[in-house]
Amino acid sequence: MRRLTQVVLIGVLVLAVASLATAQQVPEPMVRLGNFIEVGNDVFMHIMASADIRYKTVENYDFSSRVRDRTNSRNPTSSSTQEGDSDMSYAELRLGVEARYQKNLTLYVLFEHQQIFDGNTIDDRSNSTNPGGTDVFGRAATTENPGFHIERYWIDYKFQGTPLRMRVGADLWNVDQAGIVGDDDPRFVLFGEFGDIDVTAAAVYQYESQRLGLENDNDLIYYTFSAGYNLKPHRFQLDVVYMRDRWAGADLAFPRTGLGTDGIGFQGQKTDSVLIMGGWSGRVGPVRALVQGNINVGSARGGRTGLASATAPTSPQGFVPGRHYDIFSGAAIAYAEADLGIVKPWVGFIFGSADGDPTDRKLHGFSPASWQDVTQITGAPWFSHLDTSTNFAGRDFACPARSQGFSTTSGRQAGFVATSPLQIGTAALGGNGGFECSHTVSNPFNQRLGATSHLGLFSPYSNPGTLLIPIGLKAYPLKGHELVGWYVYRGMVKTNLLNIAFAPELRGKDIRKEQIHEVGGYWQWTLNPYFDIRLSGNVAYLGSGYRDLARLSDCDLNAPGVQACSGKTLALKGEARFRARF
């Protein structure tokens, strides 16, 4: 009996140990919240990865077959080349993490590498990001390359028991409903939600003086304020943006070597402008629509020197140091789309007022920012289907005939020498590349044209205005398939500014207003929520105004005299995109 009891006790102990071991091996249940997985007590994490791989070709991006084509940059990491004038394969590769704690704290970090790849650069050869030497046009390769970098980062915190939420860092945002103010610039922002009313206030860092090796008041910081009222399906919104630019006038070593596109203007210049935007969006029956009005007011002060480049020996004739300018301009943006089932016809309208006289003290040309910058207009939902349209807000076409070898000196601009009327205020100032003649990538307004027409002041508020009309059709023939086609007209409102400041050779004949006509579209096949394929392309031809300027260009520098360009060649672009996102 005693032995039997011992056997039973041993058996019970064995079963207990086995039961305990089995219990320890049972995994804890995994808790999911959408794409987030619980990795700790009330801590959820989402690993993000994406690959955007594109194959692209362009032809005669400058509307001339007589000028030898060349890309804007030889750098494989140049986004202007990737999005503009090049034949290449490139990839935008991203890896990041998003983490949440309870319901009030979010952390977001995203890394990115964007580069043109071929059989040499994929092996990371020594010339992967800097090919070295000079090309057939005598251009050296660039030396500053971003490589693998932080693209976005932010912390979002909701204050418990209050309507307030705070976000610090660099997220992808836009202020107004049309998206003409927005980017992933670092900012500090407060949100407030009071029922159907929401408000925001933010301070945004565009340029910091540390980059110049300076301190004190040499920054470009702007401030945004918004209030919205949701009356579904309608929304009314008012936005105010105060832009305080001291960066463009920073006191740098003389002679100044940059102007305009690197954020540098004339020494001592200042800009204080306020952009007021009010809009409505909503749906009426099968039509969804947006209407937004924009007014820009403020003042600018010209620099202490009127030098346009390091090569100009003296200030131009008529230059007045520290000249005061008043800013007053306006713009209108509208969009309408009718949902008819399989098809959705749509139309847009963008108007920006023009600055008509470079000799006065008024700046009437509309620009969303006081510097040449991108917008989020194709990132907002209204015009997102036009992100492959070069004429609307993609990377701009090259100047007609790339403004080859042309120079001008007018009486008003005595001492000011530029390579082309179109290159005034463009990234090509002082060179002969002539890319981005009209607008910055993702910016629909003609804010590059005429930006240095006023002596001693670099300002995108000096431009010939914008008239931009896109019209097209969306179609959904099968599940997962989307077809979009469009025609986009781009024109100027007034050309007096260009006539007076940059084109005396026309001898009183006005430059006409037509710029570029474009027909384009894409087909996108979404195979699942994580993978899609898109084929896109467009064809563009010059309008009468840009042909006037093309005829001022020399199509053959090797021949004596000026061999005028006609600007009649079609500009072509085609692209295949393969995108996976997790």
Buried (B, 14 or more C-beta within 10 A) or exposed (E): EEEEEEEEEEEEEEEEEEEEEEEEEEEEEEEEEEEBBBEEEEBBBBEBEBBBBBEBEBBBBBBBBBBEBBBBBBBBBBBBBBBBBBEBBBBBBBBBBBBBBEEEBBBBBBBBBBBBBEEEBEEEEEEBBBBEEEEEEEBEBBEEBBEEEEBBBBBBBBEEEEBBBEBBBBBBBBBBBBBBBBBBBBBEBBBBBEEEEBBBBBBBBBBBBEEBEBEEEBBBBBBBBBBBBEEEEEBBBBBBBBBBBBBBBBEBEEEBEBBBBEBBBBBBBBBBBBBBBBBBBBEEEEEBBBBBBBBBBBBBBBBBBBBBBEEBEEBBEBBEBEBEBEBBBBBBBBBBBBBEEEEBBBBBBBBBBBBBBBEEBBBBBBBBBBBBBBBBBBBBEBBEBBBBBBBBBBBBBBBBBBBBBBEBBBEBBBBBBBBBBBBBBBBBBBBBBBBBBBBBBBBBBBBBBBBBBBBBBBBBBBBBBBBBBBBBBBBEEEEEEBBBBBBBBBBBBBBBBBBBBBBBEBEEEBBBBBBBBBBBBBBBEBEEEEBBEBEBBBBBBBBEBBBBBBBBBBBBEEEEEBBBBBBEBEBBBBBBBBBBEE
